[in-house]
Amino acid sequence: MRTSAGQKIRKQEMSFVCSDLLGGLSEKIIGQPEALKAIVPYLETYQAGLAPEGRPAGVFLLLGPTGTGKTRTVEVLADLLHGSEKSLLRVDCGEFQMDHEVAKLIGAPPGYLGHRETQPWITQQKLNAVCSEHCELSLVLFDEIEKAAPSLMRLLLGVLDRATLRLGDSSTVSFERTLIFLTSNAGAREMMRQILPTFGFGGGAGTDESDQARRVDRAGAASLRKKFSPEFLNRIDATISYGPLGRTSIESILDLQIRDLERLIEERLGPAAFRVEVLPEARRFLLDRGAAPEYGARDLRRTVERHLAHPLAGLVARDGIAPEATVKVSVAAAGDTLEFLCEERRPAGRRPLRTDLRRVDYLVLAEDASSGVGAPTLV
């Protein structure tokens, strides 16, 4: 079989992308190894030029409780393929819960009010815009697909099967060079019961991870059969179940969020940037308040923002932190808030003097007893 010039270019462009794609996903998507392994083979199939014609390169249904990394997986994949987490076409299905709202997606058809005036949400130009010079695959995300109107579900049947969408002005959009992701919380409650039983003979009984994964898959499959039609499920290439995050996974996610905060400080403050060192007791403080299995990583992110990012921002805005200083974060003596210790960096080549030992600023997060809101102060 002869290989065309376009296929050779495509292989060269994607070869470095797919070589360590699984490793890149594993670094940022914590606690879902089986989910990541199900996505990479479709990218490798497309890279090899063996993807079927007339269909999308891959159609995935990401299923699981909130905060387990379903949407985050697509964002990280967009970053690895195109260099930006925003390089994807996202459709929030919560905005298309009524049948008449589907006209916003494809434009009003001929004979209807707004024809040729309503700009469709999905166009070929928008699909091409989320590609990059390194990868020609577009990522399309239908978020919370269970909220979509029945007419939108019927519209997707043709997209998932023939990779073609006809708009209201009779133009067509090709989805052959796309990876389509559909996320859903359907069956999340049943899946949580399989992992964290609260009563009955299963309560408190320990099971291995493989048995838990099988039970979660069965609960998810049963919920899908109740929610979606057989012809819709038959067009899904892979149904991926995301399990609740354990304590170890939450700890790894906390490390990622702290590194993201440090990177944000470097990018936004530039020469005035400082370093943040979160001590072990402060990490336990954040984990105890943000590790909630029913809310996943989102609750941890809110905890980091409330107890770490917001106080640091207040200190920068009110008192200022010396450039290249190190802010050490620990737990206050009362144990109900964090304490911030700022150590200024001594200029290079300067001999240590006894007076330098006094040049230490203590940044304390004091809590107002009347309001309960922490207010950072410089002592």
N, C-alpha and C positions, 0 to 999 in steps of 0.2 A: 504494500500500500504506500503510495507516494504521499509525502508530507508537503503541504503548501507553504509558501513563504510566510503567510499570516500565522499559521500554526507554529512555525519555528520561532517567530518573534514572540508569540504568546508563551511558549515554553521558556524562552530565555528570560522574559520579564517576570514570570512567576516562579522560576526555579529557586531563587533565593528566598522567596516569600514562604514557600511550602516546606523548605528544608528543615526549619526549626519552628514551624508554626505551633506544634503541640507544646513545645517547651515554653514559647512565649505566652500561650494561653494559660498554661499551668501556673505561671508566675503570678498572674493577676486574677485568675478565677480559682478560688480556693474551695476545696472540699467536693468538687464535682468531676473526678477524673473520667468516669465512664461517659459523661455527657460530652466532654471534649474529644474523646476518642471516636465518637460517632460522627463528628463534623469533619474532621481532617480528611478521611478517605474520599469524600466528595470533591474536595479541593484538589487532591492528588489525581483523581480521575479526570477532572477538567484539565489539569496541567498536562496530563498525558495525551490529551486529545481524544479520549474515549467516552466523553459524556454523550448521552443520547441526544439526537437532534430533535427539535420541535418540542422540547421540554425545558423547564428551568434546570440549572446546574445542580440544584438541591433544594428540597422543600422539607423544613424541619418544624415540628411542633414541640415547643419547650413547655413542659408541664411541671408544676410544683408550687409549693407555698410561696408567699410573698417574701422578698428579701433574700432569696437563695441564689441569685445571680443570673436569672434568665435574660433580662434585658442587658445586663452588664456584659454577658458573653458576646452579644452582637456588637456592642460598642467597642470592646477590646479587639474583636476580630476586624472591625473597620479601622482601628488604629494600626494594627499589624499589616493589613493589606494596603491601606491608602495613606497612612500617616496621620490620621485624625479620627477621633471618636465620633465626630459629626458627619463623617463621610458615609452616610446611609440615608435612605429614604424611609421615614418613619410615619406610619399611619396609626393614630390613636383611635382604636375602634369604639371608644366611649363617645366619640363625636359623631358616630354613624349608627345610633341605636334605633332610629326611625327609618322606614323605607324611603321616604322622600329625601332624606339627607344624603343618599347615595349619589344624587346629582352633583353634590360638591366634589365627589371623587372623580367622576368621569365627565362632568359637564352635562348640561341639559340637552336632551335629544331633540331632533327636529319636531316642530309643532308645539313645543312646550315653551312656557315663558322663561326667558333668559337664555335661549339657544344662541350660541356664538357670543354670548356676553359673560356667561359663567365660566371662568377659567378652571379646567380640571386640575385636581390635586396631583394626579399621576400623569406624566407625559414622558415621551421619549427623551426630551431634552433634560428633564430632571433626573432620569435614570442615568443618562450619560454624564451628568454633572457630578455625580457622586463616585465616578471612577477616578483613576489616577494613571499616571504614566507607567507605574509599576505593575498594575493589575487592572484588567478590563472587566472584572466581575463587579456588578453592582449588588449592594446589600439592601434588601427591602424588609422592613420589620412591620408586621401587623400586631400591635401590642394589645393584649387582652381581647383576643379574638372572640371569646365567649359573649362579649357585650355587643357584637355587631348585629345589625338587623338581618333578618332572613334573606332579603334581597342582596345584601352584600355577600353573604355566604354563597348564594347561587352564582353571583358574578365571579367569585373566586374559583369556581369549578373549572371554568375555561382557562383561567390564568395558570392554575396548578397543573392542568392536564396538557394544554396545547401551547402554553407560554405566550398567549396572545390576549390582549385586552383591547376591545373596541370602544373608543370614546364617543361622546355625544355628537361630535362633528364628523363621525364615520372614519376618522383616522385610527390607526392601530398602534399599539405599543408592544414591542417585543420583549419578552422576559427570558429569552434563551440564555443570555449572559448574566443571569442573576442568581443569587442565593436568597431564597425566601424563608423568613423566620416568622412563625406565629407563636406568640406566648399566650398562656392561659393559666388561670388559677383554678380551673374546674377540678374538683376532686381534691383540693388542697386540704380541706378539713379531714377527709377520710385518710389521706396520706399521713397527716400529723398523728392521727389516732394509731396508725400502725407503728409509728416510731416511738410515740410517747403515750402509751395506754394509761388511762387514769383510773380505771376500775375493771372489775372482772378478773378472770383467771390470768389474763395477760398483764395486769398491772404489776410492775416491779419485776417481771421475768426477763432475764437477760437473754438476748439473741445475738448471733454473730452478724457481721455486716452484710454478708451475702444473703442471709435469710431476710434481713430487713429490706434489702434492695428488691428481692423478689416480691415481698409483700407490698412494697410501695408501687412497683410496676403493676401488680394486679389491681390495686386500688385505683391507680390512675387509668388503667384500661377500662375498668368498669364504669368510671365516671365519664370517660370519653364516649362510650357507647350510648349513654343516656343523653348526652348533650349534643353530639354531632351525628349527622347522618352517615350511613355506610359509604355512600359515594364520595363524601367529603374525606373521610378517613382513608379511603382507598387511594387517594391522591397524595398522601403524605409519605415521603421517603423514609423518614426516621422520626419516631416519637421518643423524646428524651425526657426522662423523669429526673427532676432535681429534688434531692432529699434535703431535709432540714440540716442546718449547719451545727456541728458539734463544738465543744469547748475549744479543742485544738484548732479547728478551722477559724473560729472567731478570733483567737489569739493571732493567727497569721494575718487575718484581715486587718486587725488593729495595727500591726507592723506596717502594712501597706498604706493605711490611712495616715499614719504618722509620717512616713516617707513622702507621701503626697503633700502633706502640709509643709514639710521642709522644702520641697521643691517649689511650692507656691511662694514661699517667703523669698527664695532666691530669685525667682522670676519677677515678682512684683516689686521688691525693694531694691534689687540690683546691688550697687555698692554699699547700700545701707543695710544689707541683709545680716541676719544673725543666726546662730545655731540653736537648736532646741534639743535638749537631752532629757528624755522622759525616764525617770528612775523606775526600778521594778515595782516599788510600792504604788507609784502613780499609775502604772499599767494595770495592776490589780484593781485599783480604784475605778478605772474606766471600764474594765471588763465586768466587774460586779454590777455596774449600773447599765451596761449596754449589751450584755450577753443574754438576750431573750430569744429562745428557740422559735416562738410563735411569730416574731417580727423579723428575724433574720439579721442581715448586716445593716439594714436601714436604721434600726434602733441604735446600733453601735456608732454609726456615722453621726446621728443626732447628738449622742453623748459626747463624742470627740469635739464637735462644734461647740456645744454648750459649755463644757468644762475646760477645754484646751484652746480652741481657736478663738473663741470670743474674748476670753480674758487676755490672751496675747495681743489681739487687735486693740483692745482697750488700753493696754499698756503702751503700745506704739503710738496711739492717737493722743493720749493724755500726757505721758511722761517721757516717752521716747526711750529706745534701747540703743546703746552704742553699737556702731557697725562692728561686725565680726565678734561680738560678745557671745557668750554661751549662757543660755537660760536653762537652768536645771529645774525640772518640775518634780515635786515631791508632794506628799500628803501632809496637810497641816496637823498640828497637835490634836485638834478636836476630832480629826478623822472624817469630817463631813465636807471638806473642800480641799482644793489643791493649793500648794504654795509654790511660788516662783522665785528662784534665786538667780540673780544676774551677775555673772562674773565677766568683767571687762578684760579684753585681751591686751597684754602688755606689748607696746611697740617693739619691733625687732631690733636687736642690738642694744637694748636698754638693760643696764645692770639691775638685778633685783635689790631693792632697798627695803628697809624695815617699814617705811611709811607706805609702801605699796600694799602691804597686807591689809591696810584699812580701806583700800579703794575697792570696796565690794558693796554693791547696791542690792538690797533685798526687796524683791517684788512679791508682795503678799496679796493673796486674793481674800479680802475681808468680806464677810457676809453681813448684810443688813438684817438685823433680827426682825424688823417690822415687815419688810417686804420679802425676805428670803432670797433676794437676788444678789448674786456675787458682784462686787464692785472692786476692780483691781486698783490698788493704791501703791505708791512708791514710798518706802520707809527708809 
